[in-house]
Amino acid sequence: MVAAVFGWFAAHRGLAPLRRVTATTRELSAERLGERLDPRDAPAEVRDHVEALNGLLARLEAAFQRLSDYSADIAHELRTPISNLMTQTQVALSRPRTSAEYQDILASNLEEYERIARMVGDMLFLAKAEEHALAHATEAVELAREADALRDFYEALAEERGIRIERAGEATVRGDRLMLRRAVSNLLSNALRHTPDGGRIALRIESAPDCVRLAVSNEGEPIAPDQLERIFERFHRASPRRDRHGEGAGLGLAITRSIVRAHGGDITARSQDGLTTFTITLPAG
């Protein structure tokens, strides 16, 4: 009997750290995902399991944070178009109007609906990219050919403002042609919004043994150094003054970075001496 009592006491005391780990785990919730289990409280036999559980909690916390950020961002950005739609509808119903007036109001509302649809589509694209669910084809893509096609597409808008778009160099990479074209299109569109009338946009393609670089440079207002890292975040704009240059939702650069990273590359930004340059680096095809 004495041996049984001492055996029970030894086992109870030896499992005390494991009971503390169990108690801490029971208290975890969505509001307390930042807490971690202390491996020192666990017996050596289950310490690896505690560390694995801490890793799981870290991944869950990151996923919850992304979900919270998505919810906050989309709620903030949808507030303006929804408010515009409500205001215009209230004004339209305030008194009888002619058929032409109703058509003008509906046309204005349609623009807001299209803006919402683009925003939702872009958010879904980014969500897939962050979950590494962005499937893409693998084919030989001639960057010079895609750049020339985009230059022709934006040529009319550039000519209206006296902006010159120049392209130099060529290279071939492997990836999804439409996705890579969208990435370059976002950079050119962004450059056009922020280039002053009569300015110049340069698109350079360089090939190295292990990588290919595509750089889009434009003259105009510089970006503050502390904003260069954040400029690729969702809905982030470098400054209110740059925001006035266009009506984008602030998702173009975030989408571009997601596309580039899905292809195993990266994108950087540099702004100095009145010249802003975005450089895409992709693995050599």
C-alpha positions in Angstrom: 0.0 0.0 0.0 2.9 2.4 0.8 4.5 1.6 -2.5 1.2 2.3 -4.3 0.7 5.6 -2.5 4.3 6.7 -3.4 3.8 5.5 -7.0 0.6 7.6 -7.3 2.3 10.6 -5.8 5.3 10.4 -8.1 3.1 10.0 -11.2 0.8 12.9 -10.1 3.8 15.1 -9.5 5.5 14.1 -12.7 2.4 14.8 -14.8 1.8 18.3 -13.2 3.6 20.1 -16.0 1.5 18.3 -18.6 -1.7 19.3 -16.7 -0.5 23.0 -16.8 -0.1 22.7 -20.6 -3.6 21.2 -20.8 -5.1 23.9 -18.7 -3.4 26.6 -20.8 -4.6 25.0 -24.0 -8.2 24.9 -22.8 -8.1 28.7 -22.1 -7.0 29.5 -25.7 -9.5 31.2 -28.0 -9.7 33.4 -31.0 -9.1 36.4 -28.7 -6.0 34.8 -27.1 -4.2 33.3 -30.0 -1.1 35.4 -29.2 -0.4 33.2 -26.2 2.0 30.4 -26.4 2.7 27.2 -24.4 5.9 27.1 -22.4 7.9 24.0 -23.5 9.6 24.1 -20.1 6.3 23.2 -18.5 6.0 20.0 -20.4 7.9 16.7 -19.8 10.7 16.0 -22.2 8.7 13.3 -23.9 6.0 15.7 -25.1 8.1 18.8 -25.6 8.2 18.4 -29.3 4.4 18.2 -29.4 4.2 21.4 -27.4 6.5 23.2 -29.9 4.4 21.8 -32.8 1.3 23.1 -31.1 2.9 26.6 -30.7 3.7 26.5 -34.5 0.0 25.7 -35.2 -1.1 28.6 -33.0 1.2 31.0 -34.8 -0.2 29.9 -38.2 -3.8 30.3 -36.8 -3.0 33.7 -35.5 -1.6 34.8 -38.8 -4.7 33.5 -40.6 -7.0 35.3 -38.2 -5.0 38.5 -38.6 -5.3 38.3 -42.4 -9.0 37.7 -42.2 -9.4 40.6 -39.9 -7.3 42.9 -42.1 -9.4 41.8 -45.2 -12.6 42.5 -43.4 -11.5 45.9 -42.2 -10.0 46.9 -45.6 -13.0 45.8 -47.6 -15.5 47.5 -45.2 -13.5 50.7 -45.4 -13.2 50.8 -49.2 -16.8 49.7 -49.8 -18.2 52.5 -47.6 -17.6 55.2 -50.1 -19.3 53.6 -53.2 -22.2 52.4 -51.2 -22.7 55.8 -49.6 -22.6 57.3 -53.1 -25.2 54.8 -54.3 -27.5 55.5 -51.4 -27.2 59.3 -51.8 -27.9 59.3 -55.5 -30.9 56.9 -55.0 -32.3 59.1 -52.3 -31.9 62.2 -54.5 -33.6 60.4 -57.4 -36.6 59.5 -55.2 -37.0 62.9 -53.7 -39.1 64.2 -56.6 -40.4 63.0 -60.0 -37.8 63.2 -62.8 -37.7 62.9 -66.5 -36.6 59.7 -68.3 -33.3 61.3 -69.3 -32.6 62.3 -65.7 -33.3 58.7 -64.5 -30.9 57.4 -67.1 -28.1 59.7 -66.0 -28.6 58.6 -62.4 -28.6 54.9 -63.4 -25.4 55.4 -65.5 -23.7 57.0 -62.5 -24.8 54.2 -60.3 -23.5 51.6 -62.8 -20.0 53.2 -62.5 -20.1 52.6 -58.7 -21.3 49.0 -59.2 -18.4 48.4 -61.6 -16.0 49.9 -59.1 -17.3 47.6 -56.4 -17.1 44.5 -58.7 -13.5 45.3 -59.6 -12.6 45.8 -55.9 -14.2 42.5 -54.9 -12.5 40.7 -57.8 -9.1 42.1 -56.8 -9.6 41.2 -53.1 -10.4 37.6 -54.1 -7.3 37.5 -56.3 -5.2 38.6 -53.4 -6.8 36.2 -51.0 -5.9 33.3 -53.4 -2.4 34.6 -53.8 -1.8 34.7 -50.0 -3.1 31.2 -49.6 -0.8 30.0 -52.4 -3.8 29.0 -54.4 -3.0 31.1 -57.4 -2.8 28.6 -60.2 -1.1 29.7 -63.4 0.1 28.3 -66.7 3.7 27.8 -67.6 4.7 29.0 -71.1 7.4 31.0 -72.7 6.6 34.7 -72.4 8.4 37.3 -74.5 8.4 40.3 -72.2 9.3 42.8 -75.0 6.3 41.7 -77.0 4.0 42.1 -74.0 5.5 45.4 -73.2 5.0 46.7 -76.8 1.4 45.6 -76.7 0.8 47.5 -73.5 2.6 50.5 -74.8 0.3 50.6 -77.8 -2.7 50.2 -75.5 -1.8 53.2 -73.4 -0.4 55.2 -76.3 -3.6 57.2 -76.9 -3.9 58.2 -73.2 -0.2 59.1 -73.1 -0.4 61.2 -76.3 -3.2 63.3 -74.8 -0.9 64.4 -72.1 2.3 64.5 -74.1 3.9 61.6 -72.3 6.5 59.5 -74.1 6.6 55.7 -73.4 9.9 54.1 -74.3 10.9 50.5 -74.3 14.4 49.0 -74.4 15.8 45.4 -74.2 14.1 42.0 -74.5 14.0 38.7 -72.6 12.0 35.6 -72.3 10.7 34.0 -69.1 8.4 31.1 -68.2 5.1 31.8 -66.6 1.5 32.8 -67.2 1.4 35.4 -70.0 -1.9 37.0 -69.0 -0.9 37.3 -65.3 2.5 38.8 -66.2 0.9 41.1 -68.6 -1.5 42.3 -65.8 1.5 42.9 -63.5 3.3 45.1 -66.1 0.0 46.8 -67.0 -0.5 47.8 -63.4 3.0 49.4 -63.3 2.4 51.3 -66.5 -1.0 52.5 -65.4 0.4 53.6 -62.1 3.3 55.4 -63.9 0.8 57.2 -66.2 -1.2 58.5 -63.2 1.8 60.0 -61.5 3.8 61.3 -64.5 3.3 65.0 -65.2 2.2 66.2 -68.6 5.1 66.1 -71.1 7.0 63.6 -69.0 8.6 60.3 -69.9 8.1 56.7 -68.9 10.9 54.2 -69.5 10.5 50.4 -69.7 13.7 48.5 -69.6 14.2 44.8 -69.9 17.5 43.2 -68.9 18.6 39.6 -69.0 21.2 38.1 -66.7 22.4 34.5 -66.4 20.1 33.6 -63.5 17.3 36.2 -63.7 15.4 38.7 -65.8 14.7 42.3 -64.7 11.9 44.5 -66.0 12.0 48.1 -64.7 9.3 50.8 -65.2 10.5 54.3 -64.4 8.6 57.5 -64.5 9.2 61.2 -63.7 7.1 62.9 -61.1 6.6 63.4 -57.5 8.9 61.2 -55.4 7.8 58.7 -52.8 9.0 59.2 -49.3 11.6 56.6 -48.2 9.5 55.4 -45.3 6.6 54.6 -47.7 8.6 52.5 -50.2 8.1 49.3 -48.2 4.5 49.9 -47.5 3.5 50.9 -51.0 2.8 47.2 -51.9 0.3 46.8 -49.1 -3.4 46.6 -49.8 -5.2 49.9 -50.1 -2.1 51.8 -49.1 -1.3 55.1 -50.9 2.0 56.9 -50.4 0.4 60.2 -49.6 -3.0 62.1 -50.1 -1.4 64.1 -52.9 -0.6 61.0 -54.9 -4.1 59.7 -54.2 -5.6 62.7 -56.0 -3.9 61.6 -59.2 -6.2 58.6 -59.7 -9.2 56.8 -58.5 -7.6 53.4 -58.0 -8.5 51.4 -55.0 -4.9 51.0 -54.0 -4.8 47.3 -54.9 -2.8 47.4 -58.2 0.7 47.2 -56.6 -0.4 44.5 -54.1 -1.7 42.4 -57.0 1.5 43.0 -59.0 3.6 41.8 -56.1 1.4 38.7 -55.7 1.7 37.8 -59.3 5.5 38.3 -59.3 6.0 36.2 -56.2 3.7 33.5 -57.6 6.2 33.2 -60.4 9.2 32.9 -58.0 10.3 36.5 -58.3 10.2 39.7 -56.4 9.5 43.4 -57.0 11.2 46.5 -55.5 10.7 50.2 -55.6 13.1 53.1 -55.6 12.4 56.8 -55.7 15.0 59.6 -55.8 16.0 62.6 -57.9 12.5 63.0 -59.3 12.5 59.4 -60.8 10.5 56.5 -59.4 11.4 53.0 -60.6 9.6 49.7 -60.0 11.8 46.7 -60.8 10.4 43.2 -61.3 13.0 40.3 -61.0 12.0 36.9 -62.4 13.9 33.6 -62.7 15.5 33.3 -66.1 13.4 31.2 -68.5 
